[in-house]
Amino acid sequence: MNKIISISIAVLALFSLSSCKKDYICACNITATGYSETLTYTYKETPKKAKEFCDDYKAGAISSVVNSGFTDASAACTLSK
């Protein structure tokens, strides 16, 4: 009986320590003079990783628009579940 209880506690401890990955949506509104676009991307990650990926996605989106010839590109991104 003690062995079953010990194993159960160990399994519960492992589940509580693991990070739950969920779907997060990064939506970026990209704007520049004469240009506007909304880009979205879905990540199945932990909250911390999803935020990092969304920040990288924002930087990549701005770089892409700048490389297309728009020098005043900016982006506003939001991360949601």
N, CA, C and O atoms as CSV, one atom per row, in Angstrom:
chain,resi,resn,atom,element,x,y,z
A,1,MET,N,N,0.820,-1.201,0.000
A,1,MET,CA,C,0.000,0.000,0.000
A,1,MET,C,C,0.864,1.265,0.000
A,1,MET,O,O,0.583,2.223,-0.719
A,2,ASN,N,N,1.921,1.249,0.821
A,2,ASN,CA,C,2.815,2.407,0.874
A,2,ASN,C,C,3.506,2.633,-0.458
A,2,ASN,O,O,3.780,3.772,-0.838
A,3,LYS,N,N,3.789,1.541,-1.172
A,3,LYS,CA,C,4.448,1.651,-2.463
A,3,LYS,C,C,3.533,2.348,-3.480
A,3,LYS,O,O,3.995,3.172,-4.270
A,4,ILE,N,N,2.267,2.022,-3.458
A,4,ILE,CA,C,1.298,2.638,-4.382
A,4,ILE,C,C,1.163,4.128,-4.090
A,4,ILE,O,O,1.108,4.945,-5.010
A,5,ILE,N,N,1.111,4.468,-2.836
A,5,ILE,CA,C,0.994,5.878,-2.459
A,5,ILE,C,C,2.249,6.639,-2.884
A,5,ILE,O,O,2.154,7.751,-3.405
A,6,SER,N,N,3.424,6.046,-2.663
A,6,SER,CA,C,4.678,6.698,-3.051
A,6,SER,C,C,4.757,6.903,-4.554
A,6,SER,O,O,5.178,7.965,-5.011
A,7,ILE,N,N,4.359,5.902,-5.326
A,7,ILE,CA,C,4.375,6.016,-6.785
A,7,ILE,C,C,3.384,7.070,-7.242
A,7,ILE,O,O,3.685,7.846,-8.149
A,8,SER,N,N,2.218,7.114,-6.637
A,8,SER,CA,C,1.199,8.111,-7.002
A,8,SER,C,C,1.696,9.524,-6.743
A,8,SER,O,O,1.497,10.422,-7.561
A,9,ILE,N,N,2.343,9.714,-5.603
A,9,ILE,CA,C,2.873,11.041,-5.270
A,9,ILE,C,C,3.974,11.433,-6.251
A,9,ILE,O,O,4.048,12.588,-6.671
A,10,ALA,N,N,4.819,10.488,-6.613
A,10,ALA,CA,C,5.896,10.775,-7.569
A,10,ALA,C,C,5.338,11.164,-8.932
A,10,ALA,O,O,5.842,12.091,-9.566
A,11,VAL,N,N,4.309,10.467,-9.385
A,11,VAL,CA,C,3.696,10.777,-10.676
A,11,VAL,C,C,3.047,12.155,-10.639
A,11,VAL,O,O,3.193,12.928,-11.586
A,12,LEU,N,N,2.342,12.471,-9.577
A,12,LEU,CA,C,1.724,13.793,-9.453
A,12,LEU,C,C,2.778,14.899,-9.413
A,12,LEU,O,O,2.579,15.972,-9.984
A,13,ALA,N,N,3.879,14.644,-8.751
A,13,ALA,CA,C,4.951,15.635,-8.696
A,13,ALA,C,C,5.538,15.886,-10.078
A,13,ALA,O,O,5.833,17.029,-10.429
A,14,LEU,N,N,5.710,14.831,-10.864
A,14,LEU,CA,C,6.231,15.000,-12.221
A,14,LEU,C,C,5.280,15.821,-13.082
A,14,LEU,O,O,5.724,16.678,-13.847
A,15,PHE,N,N,3.985,15.571,-12.969
A,15,PHE,CA,C,3.015,16.342,-13.751
A,15,PHE,C,C,2.990,17.801,-13.333
A,15,PHE,O,O,2.821,18.680,-14.178
A,16,SER,N,N,3.153,18.074,-12.057
A,16,SER,CA,C,3.100,19.466,-11.601
A,16,SER,C,C,4.354,20.238,-12.004
A,16,SER,O,O,4.308,21.461,-12.141
A,17,LEU,N,N,5.472,19.539,-12.196
A,17,LEU,CA,C,6.712,20.207,-12.586
A,17,LEU,C,C,6.822,20.436,-14.084
A,17,LEU,O,O,7.596,21.286,-14.526
A,18,SER,N,N,6.066,19.695,-14.862
A,18,SER,CA,C,6.163,19.845,-16.312
A,18,SER,C,C,5.409,21.091,-16.768
A,18,SER,O,O,4.406,21.475,-16.167
A,19,SER,N,N,5.896,21.709,-17.823
A,19,SER,CA,C,5.251,22.899,-18.377
A,19,SER,C,C,4.178,22.481,-19.359
A,19,SER,O,O,4.395,21.611,-20.203
A,20,CYS,N,N,3.046,23.092,-19.245
A,20,CYS,CA,C,1.941,22.778,-20.151
A,20,CYS,C,C,2.059,23.632,-21.407
A,20,CYS,O,O,2.125,24.860,-21.339
A,21,LYS,N,N,2.084,22.973,-22.532
A,21,LYS,CA,C,2.105,23.696,-23.795
A,21,LYS,C,C,0.676,23.907,-24.254
A,21,LYS,O,O,-0.135,22.981,-24.237
A,22,LYS,N,N,0.378,25.107,-24.657
A,22,LYS,CA,C,-0.942,25.461,-25.155
A,22,LYS,C,C,-0.782,26.215,-26.462
A,22,LYS,O,O,0.319,26.633,-26.819
A,23,ASP,N,N,-1.883,26.385,-27.171
A,23,ASP,CA,C,-1.861,27.170,-28.399
A,23,ASP,C,C,-1.924,28.648,-28.055
A,23,ASP,O,O,-2.817,29.093,-27.333
A,24,TYR,N,N,-0.981,29.394,-28.570
A,24,TYR,CA,C,-0.949,30.851,-28.421
A,24,TYR,C,C,-0.945,31.464,-29.806
A,24,TYR,O,O,-0.290,30.958,-30.718
A,25,ILE,N,N,-1.678,32.554,-29.962
A,25,ILE,CA,C,-1.771,33.241,-31.251
A,25,ILE,C,C,-1.071,34.592,-31.139
A,25,ILE,O,O,-1.395,35.411,-30.279
A,26,CYS,N,N,-0.116,34.799,-32.020
A,26,CYS,CA,C,0.590,36.072,-32.106
A,26,CYS,C,C,0.012,36.825,-33.305
A,26,CYS,O,O,0.127,36.370,-34.444
A,27,ALA,N,N,-0.605,37.968,-33.046
A,27,ALA,CA,C,-1.183,38.792,-34.111
A,27,ALA,C,C,-0.419,40.105,-34.170
A,27,ALA,O,O,-0.352,40.841,-33.185
A,28,CYS,N,N,0.155,40.392,-35.333
A,28,CYS,CA,C,0.951,41.611,-35.513
A,28,CYS,C,C,0.309,42.507,-36.563
A,28,CYS,O,O,0.047,42.082,-37.688
A,29,ASN,N,N,0.063,43.752,-36.176
A,29,ASN,CA,C,-0.407,44.767,-37.116
A,29,ASN,C,C,0.823,45.528,-37.598
A,29,ASN,O,O,1.456,46.264,-36.842
A,30,ILE,N,N,1.144,45.333,-38.870
A,30,ILE,CA,C,2.314,45.962,-39.478
A,30,ILE,C,C,1.845,47.182,-40.250
A,30,ILE,O,O,0.913,47.100,-41.050
A,31,THR,N,N,2.494,48.315,-40.009
A,31,THR,CA,C,2.120,49.533,-40.725
A,31,THR,C,C,3.353,50.262,-41.227
A,31,THR,O,O,4.429,50.192,-40.632
A,32,ALA,N,N,3.175,50.945,-42.307
A,32,ALA,CA,C,4.168,51.848,-42.901
A,32,ALA,C,C,3.377,52.797,-43.787
A,32,ALA,O,O,2.195,52.566,-44.041
A,33,THR,N,N,3.999,53.834,-44.249
A,33,THR,CA,C,3.312,54.781,-45.122
A,33,THR,C,C,2.843,54.057,-46.380
A,33,THR,O,O,3.655,53.567,-47.166
A,34,GLY,N,N,1.536,53.996,-46.560
A,34,GLY,CA,C,0.963,53.331,-47.730
A,34,GLY,C,C,0.893,51.818,-47.617
A,34,GLY,O,O,0.643,51.138,-48.612
A,35,TYR,N,N,1.108,51.279,-46.423
A,35,TYR,CA,C,1.117,49.830,-46.247
A,35,TYR,C,C,0.516,49.470,-44.894
A,35,TYR,O,O,0.831,50.093,-43.880
A,36,SER,N,N,-0.342,48.472,-44.886
A,36,SER,CA,C,-0.918,47.969,-43.642
A,36,SER,C,C,-1.269,46.501,-43.827
A,36,SER,O,O,-1.865,46.117,-44.833
A,37,GLU,N,N,-0.901,45.697,-42.866
A,37,GLU,CA,C,-1.188,44.273,-42.951
A,37,GLU,C,C,-1.227,43.685,-41.541
A,37,GLU,O,O,-0.496,44.125,-40.654
A,38,THR,N,N,-2.085,42.690,-41.349
A,38,THR,CA,C,-2.131,41.962,-40.089
A,38,THR,C,C,-1.660,40.539,-40.349
A,38,THR,O,O,-2.203,39.832,-41.198
A,39,LEU,N,N,-0.641,40.135,-39.602
A,39,LEU,CA,C,-0.099,38.794,-39.727
A,39,LEU,C,C,-0.369,38.031,-38.434
A,39,LEU,O,O,-0.243,38.588,-37.344
A,40,THR,N,N,-0.736,36.767,-38.553
A,40,THR,CA,C,-0.956,35.945,-37.365
A,40,THR,C,C,-0.176,34.647,-37.484
A,40,THR,O,O,0.046,34.123,-38.575
A,41,TYR,N,N,0.230,34.150,-36.336
A,41,TYR,CA,C,0.931,32.875,-36.296
A,41,TYR,C,C,0.536,32.177,-35.005
A,41,TYR,O,O,0.409,32.822,-33.965
A,42,THR,N,N,0.342,30.876,-35.061
A,42,THR,CA,C,-0.047,30.097,-33.888
A,42,THR,C,C,1.130,29.254,-33.417
A,42,THR,O,O,1.789,28.582,-34.210
A,43,TYR,N,N,1.380,29.302,-32.116
A,43,TYR,CA,C,2.448,28.529,-31.500
A,43,TYR,C,C,1.840,27.563,-30.484
A,43,TYR,O,O,0.915,27.933,-29.760
A,44,LYS,N,N,2.339,26.351,-30.422
A,44,LYS,CA,C,1.985,25.433,-29.349
A,44,LYS,C,C,3.216,25.364,-28.454
A,44,LYS,O,O,4.137,24.581,-28.688
A,45,GLU,N,N,3.206,26.195,-27.437
A,45,GLU,CA,C,4.380,26.361,-26.580
A,45,GLU,C,C,3.968,26.709,-25.160
A,45,GLU,O,O,2.786,26.854,-24.849
A,46,THR,N,N,4.970,26.839,-24.314
A,46,THR,CA,C,4.767,27.363,-22.966
A,46,THR,C,C,4.575,28.877,-23.095
A,46,THR,O,O,4.954,29.457,-24.113
A,47,PRO,N,N,4.000,29.517,-22.095
A,47,PRO,CA,C,3.782,30.969,-22.198
A,47,PRO,C,C,5.068,31.762,-22.446
A,47,PRO,O,O,5.075,32.697,-23.247
A,48,LYS,N,N,6.144,31.394,-21.766
A,48,LYS,CA,C,7.411,32.123,-21.912
A,48,LYS,C,C,7.972,31.981,-23.328
A,48,LYS,O,O,8.380,32.968,-23.939
A,49,LYS,N,N,7.990,30.760,-23.843
A,49,LYS,CA,C,8.505,30.526,-25.202
A,49,LYS,C,C,7.616,31.198,-26.236
A,49,LYS,O,O,8.119,31.752,-27.213
A,50,ALA,N,N,6.305,31.159,-26.038
A,50,ALA,CA,C,5.390,31.792,-26.988
A,50,ALA,C,C,5.652,33.293,-27.066
A,50,ALA,O,O,5.621,33.870,-28.152
A,51,LYS,N,N,5.910,33.931,-25.922
A,51,LYS,CA,C,6.209,35.365,-25.922
A,51,LYS,C,C,7.509,35.642,-26.671
A,51,LYS,O,O,7.595,36.585,-27.457
A,52,GLU,N,N,8.524,34.804,-26.418
A,52,GLU,CA,C,9.797,34.977,-27.124
A,52,GLU,C,C,9.612,34.812,-28.635
A,52,GLU,O,O,10.150,35.597,-29.416
A,53,PHE,N,N,8.859,33.803,-29.040
A,53,PHE,CA,C,8.616,33.579,-30.462
A,53,PHE,C,C,7.828,34.731,-31.078
A,53,PHE,O,O,8.093,35.125,-32.213
A,54,CYS,N,N,6.861,35.273,-30.336
A,54,CYS,CA,C,6.062,36.391,-30.852
A,54,CYS,C,C,6.942,37.633,-31.024
A,54,CYS,O,O,6.799,38.361,-32.006
A,55,ASP,N,N,7.839,37.873,-30.085
A,55,ASP,CA,C,8.763,39.006,-30.206
A,55,ASP,C,C,9.669,38.837,-31.430
A,55,ASP,O,O,9.935,39.797,-32.153
A,56,ASP,N,N,10.139,37.603,-31.653
A,56,ASP,CA,C,10.964,37.320,-32.834
A,56,ASP,C,C,10.156,37.484,-34.114
A,56,ASP,O,O,10.662,37.990,-35.116
A,57,TYR,N,N,8.900,37.056,-34.074
A,57,TYR,CA,C,8.016,37.174,-35.234
A,57,TYR,C,C,7.807,38.647,-35.589
A,57,TYR,O,O,7.785,39.014,-36.763
A,58,LYS,N,N,7.653,39.482,-34.562
A,58,LYS,CA,C,7.491,40.928,-34.768
A,58,LYS,C,C,8.727,41.507,-35.451
A,58,LYS,O,O,8.616,42.253,-36.424
A,59,ALA,N,N,9.894,41.161,-34.940
A,59,ALA,CA,C,11.146,41.670,-35.525
A,59,ALA,C,C,11.292,41.202,-36.969
A,59,ALA,O,O,11.713,41.974,-37.830
A,60,GLY,N,N,10.953,39.957,-37.239
A,60,GLY,CA,C,11.035,39.425,-38.602
A,60,GLY,C,C,10.066,40.093,-39.544
A,60,GLY,O,O,10.390,40.346,-40.704
A,61,ALA,N,N,8.866,40.383,-39.047
A,61,ALA,CA,C,7.857,41.046,-39.881
A,61,ALA,C,C,8.309,42.457,-40.250
A,61,ALA,O,O,8.148,42.882,-41.394
A,62,ILE,N,N,8.870,43.180,-39.291
A,62,ILE,CA,C,9.364,44.536,-39.563
A,62,ILE,C,C,10.500,44.473,-40.581
A,62,ILE,O,O,10.532,45.257,-41.530
A,63,SER,N,N,11.425,43.547,-40.384
A,63,SER,CA,C,12.553,43.404,-41.323
A,63,SER,C,C,12.069,43.103,-42.732
A,63,SER,O,O,12.607,43.631,-43.705
A,64,SER,N,N,11.064,42.264,-42.841
A,64,SER,CA,C,10.520,41.900,-44.146
A,64,SER,C,C,9.924,43.107,-44.859
A,64,SER,O,O,10.126,43.287,-46.060
A,65,VAL,N,N,9.191,43.933,-44.121
A,65,VAL,CA,C,8.574,45.117,-44.718
A,65,VAL,C,C,9.648,46.139,-45.087
A,65,VAL,O,O,9.561,46.773,-46.139
A,66,VAL,N,N,10.651,46.303,-44.238
A,66,VAL,CA,C,11.747,47.233,-44.534
A,66,VAL,C,C,12.502,46.766,-45.782
A,66,VAL,O,O,12.873,47.579,-46.629
A,67,ASN,N,N,12.726,45.465,-45.890
A,67,ASN,CA,C,13.414,44.924,-47.067
A,67,ASN,C,C,12.596,45.099,-48.343
A,67,ASN,O,O,13.141,45.057,-49.446
A,68,SER,N,N,11.286,45.295,-48.190
A,68,SER,CA,C,10.430,45.537,-49.355
A,68,SER,C,C,10.453,46.993,-49.787
A,68,SER,O,O,9.840,47.351,-50.793
A,69,GLY,N,N,11.160,47.845,-49.030
A,69,GLY,CA,C,11.306,49.232,-49.434
A,69,GLY,C,C,10.590,50.247,-48.552
A,69,GLY,O,O,10.664,51.446,-48.818
A,70,PHE,N,N,9.909,49.802,-47.525
A,70,PHE,CA,C,9.222,50.724,-46.615
A,70,PHE,C,C,10.147,51.021,-45.442
A,70,PHE,O,O,10.428,50.141,-44.628
A,71,THR,N,N,10.616,52.254,-45.360
A,71,THR,CA,C,11.618,52.598,-44.350
A,71,THR,C,C,11.020,52.927,-42.987
A,71,THR,O,O,11.736,52.930,-41.986
A,72,ASP,N,N,9.720,53.204,-42.932
A,72,ASP,CA,C,9.106,53.623,-41.670
A,72,ASP,C,C,8.196,52.534,-41.078
A,72,ASP,O,O,7.176,52.847,-40.464
A,73,ALA,N,N,8.552,51.295,-41.257
A,73,ALA,CA,C,7.715,50.180,-40.807
A,73,ALA,C,C,7.723,50.072,-39.277
A,73,ALA,O,O,8.744,50.282,-38.622
A,74,SER,N,N,6.557,49.740,-38.739
A,74,SER,CA,C,6.440,49.472,-37.318
A,74,SER,C,C,5.411,48.354,-37.133
A,74,SER,O,O,4.630,48.053,-38.035
A,75,ALA,N,N,5.430,47.753,-35.951
A,75,ALA,CA,C,4.513,46.652,-35.688
A,75,ALA,C,C,4.040,46.703,-34.247
A,75,ALA,O,O,4.784,47.079,-33.342
A,76,ALA,N,N,2.809,46.323,-34.058
A,76,ALA,CA,C,2.226,46.158,-32.731
A,76,ALA,C,C,1.692,44.734,-32.663
A,76,ALA,O,O,0.777,44.372,-33.402
A,77,CYS,N,N,2.265,43.931,-31.776
A,77,CYS,CA,C,1.888,42.521,-31.695
A,77,CYS,C,C,1.237,42.209,-30.356
A,77,CYS,O,O,1.611,42.764,-29.323
A,78,THR,N,N,0.263,41.318,-30.389
A,78,THR,CA,C,-0.375,40.850,-29.173
A,78,THR,C,C,-0.357,39.323,-29.157
A,78,THR,O,O,-0.489,38.681,-30.199
A,79,LEU,N,N,-0.196,38.764,-27.992
A,79,LEU,CA,C,-0.180,37.326,-27.818
A,79,LEU,C,C,-1.420,36.942,-27.029
A,79,LEU,O,O,-1.672,37.482,-25.951
A,80,SER,N,N,-2.187,36.016,-27.562
A,80,SER,CA,C,-3.411,35.581,-26.893
A,80,SER,C,C,-3.520,34.068,-26.947
A,80,SER,O,O,-2.818,33.400,-27.707
A,81,LYS,N,N,-4.416,33.546,-26.123
A,81,LYS,CA,C,-4.643,32.094,-26.084
A,81,LYS,C,C,-5.731,31.724,-27.061
A,81,LYS,O,O,-6.076,30.549,-27.184
